[in-house]
Amino acid sequence: MSQLAMKPNAGFGPAADIERLQIEDFLFHEADLLDRWRLPEWLDLFTETAVYHVPPTDIPAEASPDTNLFYIADDRFRLGERVKRLMKRTAHAEYPHSRTRRLITNVMITDRGADGLGVTCNFAVFRTKDGASVTFFGQAIYRLVIRQGSLLIDNKRIVLDTPGLREQGRLSIIL
């Protein structure tokens, strides 16, 4: 097992030196934390200034939550509150927790800058809850930064490729 597989978020140098395989390991680690409902640890993957957006499917992917209604438009504080709520037994929509499996594919580094990396990937999240299974799928768009040798998420945008959430019913899990 490689050192990255054991510690997928340690020892990163400048953004220019990061390879796609390292990004994939980081995204696989993120997916694993979400599938195992280790949400507090998942939250640690975000910077203090991070944002997490899920725009509705009927507006352009580049839309702003300032001018459009989003399914989710969280800053780091609100994301932390969402994690706290989902981890409580009183979160009836997710207690007991849904069973999920995430597939991450087509990882591409789209931008290398002094301040970090632009990364996109395709995803599918299979969710089972209350005897029903649904699938969420689309593209995840990240802005990753390096802080003290660790890769962190500064911006994550989930662009769903479904015509809406009618089949899924609700978005009570973190994509």
N, CA and C atoms as a LAMMPS dump frame, in Angstrom:
ITEM: TIMESTEP
0
ITEM: NUMBER OF ATOMS
525
ITEM: BOX BOUNDS ff ff ff
-5.0000000000000000e+02 5.0000000000000000e+02
-5.0000000000000000e+02 5.0000000000000000e+02
-5.0000000000000000e+02 5.0000000000000000e+02
ITEM: ATOMS id mol type element x y z
1 1 1 N 0.847 -1.173 0
2 1 2 C 0 0 0
3 1 3 C 0.895 1.24 0
4 2 1 N 0.613 2.177 -0.871
5 2 2 C 1.438 3.382 -0.97
6 2 3 C 1.208 4.29 0.221
7 3 1 N 2.139 5.188 0.45
8 3 2 C 1.998 6.144 1.537
9 3 3 C 0.787 7.034 1.307
10 4 1 N 0.491 7.398 0.05
11 4 2 C -0.694 8.204 -0.245
12 4 3 C -1.963 7.455 0.11
13 5 1 N -1.997 6.149 -0.112
14 5 2 C -3.189 5.381 0.209
15 5 3 C -3.413 5.35 1.715
16 6 1 N -2.323 5.312 2.486
17 6 2 C -2.461 5.293 3.936
18 6 3 C -2.764 6.682 4.473
19 7 1 N -2.14 7.7 3.924
20 7 2 C -2.324 9.078 4.364
21 7 3 C -2.556 9.928 3.124
22 8 1 N -3.792 9.934 2.613
23 8 2 C -4.036 10.567 1.319
24 8 3 C -3.962 12.083 1.331
25 9 1 N -3.709 12.687 2.456
26 9 2 C -3.687 14.148 2.487
27 9 3 C -2.47 14.67 3.231
28 10 1 N -1.322 14.117 2.929
29 10 2 C -0.125 14.567 3.636
30 10 3 C 1.035 14.732 2.668
31 11 1 N 1.829 15.758 2.911
32 11 2 C 3.081 15.926 2.204
33 11 3 C 3.002 16.481 0.805
34 12 1 N 2.058 17.344 0.522
35 12 2 C 1.954 17.925 -0.812
36 12 3 C 2.861 19.135 -0.931
37 13 1 N 3.532 19.217 -2.082
38 13 2 C 4.369 20.363 -2.39
39 13 3 C 3.593 21.391 -3.183
40 14 1 N 4.272 22.181 -4.004
41 14 2 C 3.589 23.196 -4.803
42 14 3 C 2.556 22.578 -5.744
43 15 1 N 1.512 23.358 -6.051
44 15 2 C 0.427 22.888 -6.919
45 15 3 C 0.956 22.415 -8.269
46 16 1 N 2.01 23.043 -8.751
47 16 2 C 2.561 22.674 -10.057
48 16 3 C 3.121 21.257 -10.074
49 17 1 N 3.464 20.723 -8.896
50 17 2 C 4.076 19.399 -8.809
51 17 3 C 3.076 18.273 -8.551
52 18 1 N 1.823 18.589 -8.315
53 18 2 C 0.834 17.566 -7.988
54 18 3 C 0.387 16.843 -9.252
55 19 1 N 0.325 15.534 -9.161
56 19 2 C -0.089 14.716 -10.296
57 19 3 C -1.542 14.292 -10.141
58 20 1 N -2.148 13.926 -11.26
59 20 2 C -3.561 13.529 -11.257
60 20 3 C -3.81 12.359 -10.313
61 21 1 N -2.905 11.42 -10.236
62 21 2 C -3.079 10.277 -9.353
63 21 3 C -3.228 10.722 -7.894
64 22 1 N -2.471 11.732 -7.493
65 22 2 C -2.587 12.246 -6.136
66 22 3 C -3.959 12.893 -5.91
67 23 1 N -4.452 13.59 -6.913
68 23 2 C -5.782 14.192 -6.827
69 23 3 C -6.835 13.088 -6.727
70 24 1 N -6.693 12.044 -7.555
71 24 2 C -7.635 10.932 -7.498
72 24 3 C -7.662 10.305 -6.109
73 25 1 N -6.487 10.065 -5.521
74 25 2 C -6.432 9.502 -4.17
75 25 3 C -7.164 10.389 -3.176
76 26 1 N -6.994 11.693 -3.296
77 26 2 C -7.672 12.634 -2.411
78 26 3 C -9.188 12.55 -2.596
79 27 1 N -9.654 12.525 -3.844
80 27 2 C -11.099 12.456 -4.109
81 27 3 C -11.674 11.112 -3.675
82 28 1 N -10.917 10.026 -3.842
83 28 2 C -11.376 8.717 -3.372
84 28 3 C -11.484 8.717 -1.847
85 29 1 N -10.535 9.357 -1.195
86 29 2 C -10.573 9.468 0.269
87 29 3 C -11.813 10.256 0.699
88 30 1 N -12.088 11.363 0.017
89 30 2 C -13.284 12.147 0.333
90 30 3 C -14.538 11.288 0.177
91 31 1 N -14.645 10.557 -0.921
92 31 2 C -15.809 9.704 -1.172
93 31 3 C -15.951 8.637 -0.088
94 32 1 N -14.838 8.055 0.33
95 32 2 C -14.863 7.029 1.369
96 32 3 C -15.372 7.604 2.689
97 33 1 N -14.918 8.791 3.053
98 33 2 C -15.4 9.412 4.288
99 33 3 C -16.909 9.642 4.229
100 34 1 N -17.403 10.103 3.097
101 34 2 C -18.843 10.339 2.958
102 34 3 C -19.627 9.028 3.004
103 35 1 N -19.153 7.997 2.328
104 35 2 C -19.854 6.706 2.327
105 35 3 C -19.885 6.071 3.713
106 36 1 N -18.868 6.323 4.513
107 36 2 C -18.826 5.753 5.867
108 36 3 C -19.422 6.705 6.912
109 37 1 N -20.034 7.79 6.467
110 37 2 C -20.674 8.781 7.349
111 37 3 C -19.683 9.333 8.384
112 38 1 N -18.456 9.545 7.954
113 38 2 C -17.454 10.18 8.81
114 38 3 C -17.419 11.661 8.435
115 39 1 N -18.577 12.305 8.622
116 39 2 C -18.763 13.68 8.172
117 39 3 C -17.874 14.692 8.896
118 40 1 N -17.639 14.577 10.208
119 40 2 C -16.716 15.537 10.828
120 40 3 C -15.313 15.484 10.214
121 41 1 N -14.83 14.28 9.895
122 41 2 C -13.524 14.156 9.241
123 41 3 C -13.578 14.714 7.821
124 42 1 N -14.698 14.482 7.123
125 42 2 C -14.883 15.038 5.78
126 42 3 C -14.824 16.552 5.826
127 43 1 N -15.457 17.141 6.821
128 43 2 C -15.465 18.605 6.957
129 43 3 C -14.049 19.147 7.128
130 44 1 N -13.17 18.38 7.744
131 44 2 C -11.773 18.805 7.926
132 44 3 C -11.023 18.932 6.597
133 45 1 N -11.575 18.401 5.511
134 45 2 C -10.949 18.527 4.198
135 45 3 C -11.177 19.898 3.571
136 46 1 N -11.966 20.763 4.216
137 46 2 C -12.32 22.069 3.672
138 46 3 C -11.546 23.19 4.366
139 47 1 N -11.241 24.233 3.6
140 47 2 C -10.616 25.424 4.187
141 47 3 C -11.66 26.178 5.004
142 48 1 N -11.206 27.125 5.803
143 48 2 C -12.13 27.944 6.6
144 48 3 C -12.957 28.883 5.73
145 49 1 N -12.518 29.138 4.501
146 49 2 C -13.245 30.042 3.596
147 49 3 C -14.004 29.281 2.514
148 50 1 N -14.118 27.97 2.672
149 50 2 C -14.702 27.127 1.63
150 50 3 C -16.181 27.409 1.397
151 51 1 N -16.613 27.091 0.176
152 51 2 C -18.032 27.098 -0.163
153 51 3 C -18.373 25.762 -0.804
154 52 1 N -19.637 25.363 -0.622
155 52 2 C -20.155 24.111 -1.17
156 52 3 C -21.496 24.438 -1.803
157 53 1 N -21.604 24.271 -3.125
158 53 2 C -22.804 24.658 -3.863
159 53 3 C -23.376 23.489 -4.655
160 54 1 N -24.693 23.396 -4.639
161 54 2 C -25.421 22.48 -5.508
162 54 3 C -26.52 23.305 -6.179
163 55 1 N -26.263 23.766 -7.416
164 55 2 C -27.284 24.553 -8.113
165 55 3 C -28.409 23.653 -8.615
166 56 1 N -29.591 24.212 -8.819
167 56 2 C -30.671 23.412 -9.406
168 56 3 C -30.316 23.021 -10.837
169 57 1 N -30.993 22.019 -11.328
170 57 2 C -30.634 21.465 -12.632
171 57 3 C -31.134 22.292 -13.803
172 58 1 N -31.974 23.286 -13.55
173 58 2 C -32.553 24.049 -14.663
174 58 3 C -31.868 25.387 -14.919
175 59 1 N -30.717 25.628 -14.282
176 59 2 C -29.964 26.856 -14.537
177 59 3 C -28.542 26.488 -14.931
178 60 1 N -27.822 27.388 -15.564
179 60 2 C -26.445 27.071 -15.974
180 60 3 C -25.554 26.733 -14.778
181 61 1 N -24.584 25.881 -15.041
182 61 2 C -23.667 25.431 -13.991
183 61 3 C -22.917 26.588 -13.346
184 62 1 N -22.726 27.687 -14.083
185 62 2 C -21.953 28.82 -13.578
186 62 3 C -22.805 29.806 -12.769
187 63 1 N -24.076 29.525 -12.594
188 63 2 C -24.98 30.455 -11.91
189 63 3 C -24.494 30.755 -10.496
190 64 1 N -24.942 31.872 -9.975
191 64 2 C -24.536 32.309 -8.641
192 64 3 C -25.688 32.153 -7.655
193 65 1 N -25.384 31.73 -6.426
194 65 2 C -26.433 31.66 -5.409
195 65 3 C -26.909 33.053 -4.975
196 66 1 N -26.177 34.087 -5.366
197 66 2 C -26.605 35.454 -5.053
198 66 3 C -27.807 35.869 -5.885
199 67 1 N -27.972 35.253 -7.061
200 67 2 C -29.063 35.644 -7.951
201 67 3 C -30.012 34.498 -8.286
202 68 1 N -29.73 33.294 -7.783
203 68 2 C -30.561 32.125 -8.064
204 68 3 C -30.762 31.323 -6.783
205 69 1 N -31.87 30.614 -6.741
206 69 2 C -32.139 29.716 -5.628
207 69 3 C -31.405 28.402 -5.867
208 70 1 N -30.572 27.976 -4.922
209 70 2 C -29.774 26.758 -5.038
210 70 3 C -30.347 25.687 -4.114
211 71 1 N -30.122 24.417 -4.479
212 71 2 C -30.446 23.344 -3.545
213 71 3 C -29.619 23.51 -2.281
214 72 1 N -28.316 23.769 -2.453
215 72 2 C -27.411 24 -1.323
216 72 3 C -26.469 25.119 -1.705
217 73 1 N -26.328 26.087 -0.811
218 73 2 C -25.359 27.177 -0.991
219 73 3 C -24.77 27.464 0.382
220 74 1 N -23.807 26.643 0.782
221 74 2 C -23.228 26.726 2.123
222 74 3 C -21.836 27.333 2.095
223 75 1 N -21.576 28.198 3.068
224 75 2 C -20.203 28.581 3.364
225 75 3 C -19.69 27.568 4.388
226 76 1 N -18.484 27.734 4.853
227 76 2 C -17.877 26.746 5.762
228 76 3 C -18.677 26.611 7.054
229 77 1 N -19.162 27.726 7.592
230 77 2 C -19.938 27.667 8.829
231 77 3 C -21.226 26.871 8.62
232 78 1 N -21.957 27.187 7.573
233 78 2 C -23.226 26.49 7.316
234 78 3 C -23.001 25.02 6.988
235 79 1 N -21.9 24.723 6.321
236 79 2 C -21.565 23.329 6.04
237 79 3 C -21.309 22.576 7.344
238 80 1 N -20.628 23.234 8.275
239 80 2 C -20.401 22.637 9.589
240 80 3 C -21.699 22.377 10.337
241 81 1 N -22.639 23.302 10.239
242 81 2 C -23.945 23.119 10.883
243 81 3 C -24.712 21.983 10.225
244 82 1 N -24.605 21.845 8.911
245 82 2 C -25.258 20.75 8.191
246 82 3 C -24.691 19.405 8.674
247 83 1 N -23.384 19.328 8.824
248 83 2 C -22.751 18.1 9.304
249 83 3 C -23.243 17.768 10.71
250 84 1 N -23.291 18.762 11.607
251 84 2 C -23.776 18.52 12.976
252 84 3 C -25.202 17.977 12.963
253 85 1 N -26.074 18.578 12.161
254 85 2 C -27.474 18.128 12.09
255 85 3 C -27.57 16.69 11.575
256 86 1 N -26.826 16.394 10.505
257 86 2 C -26.909 15.061 9.913
258 86 3 C -26.361 13.972 10.833
259 87 1 N -25.488 14.316 11.745
260 87 2 C -24.9 13.326 12.645
261 87 3 C -25.781 13.051 13.872
262 88 1 N -26.826 13.828 14.082
263 88 2 C -27.705 13.637 15.239
264 88 3 C -28.787 12.611 14.946
265 89 1 N -29.212 11.922 15.98
266 89 2 C -30.315 10.966 15.856
267 89 3 C -31.621 11.672 15.5
268 90 1 N -31.711 12.955 15.793
269 90 2 C -32.938 13.704 15.504
270 90 3 C -33.036 14.134 14.039
271 91 1 N -32.032 13.83 13.245
272 91 2 C -32.081 14.117 11.801
273 91 3 C -32.884 12.992 11.155
274 92 1 N -34.206 13.086 11.263
275 92 2 C -35.087 11.984 10.861
276 92 3 C -34.925 11.595 9.393
277 93 1 N -34.617 12.546 8.527
278 93 2 C -34.446 12.221 7.111
279 93 3 C -33.247 11.305 6.896
280 94 1 N -32.295 11.313 7.832
281 94 2 C -31.09 10.508 7.673
282 94 3 C -30.74 9.706 8.922
283 95 1 N -31.748 9.317 9.692
284 95 2 C -31.478 8.394 10.789
285 95 3 C -32.49 7.271 10.737
286 96 1 N -32.121 6.042 10.571
287 96 2 C -30.733 5.649 10.373
288 96 3 C -30.192 6.185 9.045
289 97 1 N -28.885 6.263 8.968
290 97 2 C -28.232 6.835 7.793
291 97 3 C -28.521 6.028 6.536
292 98 1 N -28.62 6.743 5.43
293 98 2 C -28.692 6.096 4.122
294 98 3 C -27.41 5.309 3.895
295 99 1 N -27.519 4.27 3.111
296 99 2 C -26.321 3.564 2.653
297 99 3 C -25.986 4.133 1.29
298 100 1 N -24.743 4.526 1.106
299 100 2 C -24.328 5.132 -0.153
300 100 3 C -23.041 4.489 -0.662
301 101 1 N -22.878 4.584 -1.974
302 101 2 C -21.62 4.223 -2.637
303 101 3 C -21.379 5.248 -3.717
304 102 1 N -20.174 5.784 -3.72
305 102 2 C -19.794 6.804 -4.69
306 102 3 C -18.78 6.247 -5.672
307 103 1 N -18.974 6.59 -6.927
308 103 2 C -18.003 6.286 -7.968
309 103 3 C -17.484 7.61 -8.496
310 104 1 N -16.176 7.732 -8.576
311 104 2 C -15.515 8.942 -9.073
312 104 3 C -14.761 8.551 -10.341
313 105 1 N -14.999 9.283 -11.45
314 105 2 C -14.341 8.952 -12.712
315 105 3 C -13.915 10.223 -13.438
316 106 1 N -13.139 10.035 -14.48
317 106 2 C -12.734 11.105 -15.399
318 106 3 C -12.18 12.325 -14.661
319 107 1 N -11.286 12.089 -13.742
320 107 2 C -10.667 13.181 -12.986
321 107 3 C -9.717 13.944 -13.904
322 108 1 N -9.887 15.249 -13.947
323 108 2 C -9.03 16.097 -14.784
324 108 3 C -8.606 17.337 -14.013
325 109 1 N -7.346 17.68 -14.128
326 109 2 C -6.863 18.95 -13.613
327 109 3 C -7.111 19.978 -14.706
328 110 1 N -7.935 20.972 -14.413
329 110 2 C -8.334 21.951 -15.433
330 110 3 C -7.559 23.251 -15.338
331 111 1 N -6.885 23.47 -14.208
332 111 2 C -6.171 24.726 -14.003
333 111 3 C -5.108 24.528 -12.937
334 112 1 N -3.924 25.025 -13.22
335 112 2 C -2.847 25.04 -12.226
336 112 3 C -2.458 26.487 -12.018
337 113 1 N -2.712 26.982 -10.839
338 113 2 C -2.353 28.359 -10.539
339 113 3 C -1.53 28.436 -9.282
340 114 1 N -1.019 29.615 -9.022
341 114 2 C -0.221 29.818 -7.814
342 114 3 C -1.052 29.573 -6.558
343 115 1 N -2.374 29.807 -6.665
344 115 2 C -3.232 29.668 -5.495
345 115 3 C -3.911 28.307 -5.394
346 116 1 N -3.669 27.398 -6.331
347 116 2 C -4.262 26.071 -6.222
348 116 3 C -4.556 25.448 -7.56
349 117 1 N -5.457 24.473 -7.521
350 117 2 C -5.783 23.671 -8.69
351 117 3 C -7.278 23.686 -8.963
352 118 1 N -7.633 23.758 -10.243
353 118 2 C -9.005 23.5 -10.649
354 118 3 C -9.091 22.04 -11.035
355 119 1 N -10.109 21.343 -10.543
356 119 2 C -10.258 19.913 -10.798
357 119 3 C -11.726 19.625 -11.101
358 120 1 N -11.968 18.768 -12.071
359 120 2 C -13.321 18.279 -12.323
360 120 3 C -13.298 16.763 -12.318
361 121 1 N -14.45 16.18 -12.01
362 121 2 C -14.617 14.735 -12.113
363 121 3 C -16.095 14.437 -12.305
364 122 1 N -16.36 13.29 -12.864
365 122 2 C -17.727 12.804 -12.949
366 122 3 C -17.977 11.932 -11.733
367 123 1 N -19.233 11.85 -11.32
368 123 2 C -19.555 11.051 -10.144
369 123 3 C -20.92 10.393 -10.309
370 124 1 N -21.103 9.322 -9.573
371 124 2 C -22.41 8.708 -9.369
372 124 3 C -22.483 8.347 -7.896
373 125 1 N -23.597 8.693 -7.272
374 125 2 C -23.833 8.33 -5.879
375 125 3 C -25.083 7.458 -5.856
376 126 1 N -24.903 6.227 -5.411
377 126 2 C -26.012 5.301 -5.258
378 126 3 C -26.447 5.332 -3.804
379 127 1 N -27.722 5.596 -3.579
380 127 2 C -28.239 5.766 -2.214
381 127 3 C -29.393 4.797 -1.987
382 128 1 N -29.357 4.079 -0.86
383 128 2 C -30.441 3.199 -0.456
384 128 3 C -30.936 3.651 0.908
385 129 1 N -32.269 3.842 0.983
386 129 2 C -32.889 4.278 2.239
387 129 3 C -34.342 3.833 2.226
388 130 1 N -34.8 3.279 3.308
389 130 2 C -36.206 2.885 3.461
390 130 3 C -36.685 1.99 2.324
391 131 1 N -35.831 1.073 1.883
392 131 2 C -36.221 0.117 0.859
393 131 3 C -36.218 0.651 -0.564
394 132 1 N -35.801 1.895 -0.751
395 132 2 C -35.749 2.476 -2.095
396 132 3 C -34.312 2.854 -2.43
397 133 1 N -33.956 2.677 -3.695
398 133 2 C -32.625 3.067 -4.164
399 133 3 C -32.76 4.122 -5.243
400 134 1 N -31.921 5.135 -5.166
401 134 2 C -31.897 6.201 -6.164
402 134 3 C -30.446 6.485 -6.532
403 135 1 N -30.272 7.166 -7.646
404 135 2 C -28.935 7.512 -8.117
405 135 3 C -28.865 9.002 -8.381
406 136 1 N -27.815 9.622 -7.873
407 136 2 C -27.47 11.007 -8.189
408 136 3 C -26.227 10.926 -9.066
409 137 1 N -26.174 11.701 -10.147
410 137 2 C -24.982 11.668 -10.983
411 137 3 C -24.768 13.033 -11.621
412 138 1 N -23.524 13.301 -11.973
413 138 2 C -23.196 14.577 -12.592
414 138 3 C -21.705 14.835 -12.563
415 139 1 N -21.366 16.121 -12.426
416 139 2 C -19.964 16.546 -12.406
417 139 3 C -19.696 17.322 -11.126
418 140 1 N -18.544 17.069 -10.536
419 140 2 C -18.084 17.838 -9.383
420 140 3 C -16.96 18.747 -9.868
421 141 1 N -17.041 20.004 -9.48
422 141 2 C -16.044 21.002 -9.858
423 141 3 C -15.406 21.509 -8.57
424 142 1 N -14.1 21.359 -8.471
425 142 2 C -13.369 21.707 -7.249
426 142 3 C -12.368 22.826 -7.503
427 143 1 N -12.105 23.572 -6.462
428 143 2 C -10.916 24.418 -6.355
429 143 3 C -10.177 23.885 -5.14
430 144 1 N -9.013 23.297 -5.369
431 144 2 C -8.205 22.713 -4.306
432 144 3 C -7.015 23.605 -4.031
433 145 1 N -6.649 23.712 -2.776
434 145 2 C -5.49 24.508 -2.376
435 145 3 C -4.602 23.668 -1.461
436 146 1 N -3.37 24.105 -1.339
437 146 2 C -2.423 23.43 -0.443
438 146 3 C -2.154 24.349 0.729
439 147 1 N -2.398 23.832 1.918
440 147 2 C -2.145 24.573 3.151
441 147 3 C -1.32 23.69 4.078
442 148 1 N -0.147 24.139 4.451
443 148 2 C 0.736 23.415 5.356
444 148 3 C 0.943 21.964 4.919
445 149 1 N 1.152 21.775 3.613
446 149 2 C 1.449 20.461 3.075
447 149 3 C 0.242 19.558 2.867
448 150 1 N -0.967 20.06 3.125
449 150 2 C -2.172 19.262 2.936
450 150 3 C -3.033 19.841 1.83
451 151 1 N -3.638 18.968 1.085
452 151 2 C -4.581 19.364 0.045
453 151 3 C -5.927 19.602 0.715
454 152 1 N -6.559 20.739 0.408
455 152 2 C -7.853 21.093 0.999
456 152 3 C -8.798 21.594 -0.086
457 153 1 N -10.079 21.457 0.187
458 153 2 C -11.117 21.928 -0.725
459 153 3 C -11.482 23.349 -0.356
460 154 1 N -11.348 24.268 -1.307
461 154 2 C -11.749 25.648 -1.074
462 154 3 C -13.089 25.954 -1.738
463 155 1 N -13.439 25.163 -2.742
464 155 2 C -14.71 25.354 -3.428
465 155 3 C -15.12 24.017 -4.023
466 156 1 N -16.371 23.627 -3.767
467 156 2 C -16.895 22.396 -4.362
468 156 3 C -18.289 22.713 -4.898
469 157 1 N -18.47 22.441 -6.176
470 157 2 C -19.769 22.658 -6.834
471 157 3 C -20.195 21.346 -7.467
472 158 1 N -21.391 20.911 -7.114
473 158 2 C -21.966 19.689 -7.655
474 158 3 C -22.981 20.079 -8.721
475 159 1 N -22.751 19.656 -9.947
476 159 2 C -23.661 19.94 -11.051
477 159 3 C -24.362 18.627 -11.404
478 160 1 N -25.622 18.523 -11.004
479 160 2 C -26.394 17.308 -11.251
480 160 3 C -26.824 17.23 -12.706
481 161 1 N -26.784 16.033 -13.261
482 161 2 C -27.191 15.822 -14.649
483 161 3 C -28.598 15.24 -14.764
484 162 1 N -29.335 15.205 -13.671
485 162 2 C -30.714 14.743 -13.718
486 162 3 C -31.618 15.928 -14.033
487 163 1 N -32.813 15.673 -14.572
488 163 2 C -33.705 16.789 -14.897
489 163 3 C -34.323 17.444 -13.663
490 164 1 N -34.07 16.938 -12.51
491 164 2 C -34.588 17.478 -11.25
492 164 3 C -34.372 16.44 -10.166
493 165 1 N -35.029 16.63 -9.04
494 165 2 C -34.907 15.667 -7.937
495 165 3 C -36.19 14.879 -7.721
496 166 1 N -37.072 14.903 -8.697
497 166 2 C -38.358 14.221 -8.531
498 166 3 C -38.159 12.743 -8.179
499 167 1 N -37.325 12.038 -8.938
500 167 2 C -37.105 10.609 -8.671
501 167 3 C -36.463 10.399 -7.302
502 168 1 N -35.519 11.259 -6.946
503 168 2 C -34.79 11.099 -5.694
504 168 3 C -35.632 11.532 -4.485
505 169 1 N -36.563 12.426 -4.704
506 169 2 C -37.45 12.857 -3.631
507 169 3 C -36.891 13.972 -2.778
508 170 1 N -35.654 13.865 -2.365
509 170 2 C -35.048 14.873 -1.497
510 170 3 C -33.536 14.738 -1.559
511 171 1 N -32.893 15.796 -1.173
512 171 2 C -31.424 15.791 -1.119
513 171 3 C -31.035 15.913 0.34
514 172 1 N -31.019 14.775 1.032
515 172 2 C -30.719 14.782 2.46
516 172 3 C -29.329 14.223 2.751
517 173 1 N -28.593 13.828 1.726
518 173 2 C -27.22 13.379 1.905
519 173 3 C -26.286 14.428 1.328
520 174 1 N -25.03 14.326 1.659
521 174 2 C -24.021 15.211 1.08
522 174 3 C -23.483 14.524 -0.171
523 175 1 N -23.501 15.25 -1.279
524 175 2 C -22.997 14.699 -2.532
525 175 3 C -21.551 14.994 -2.632
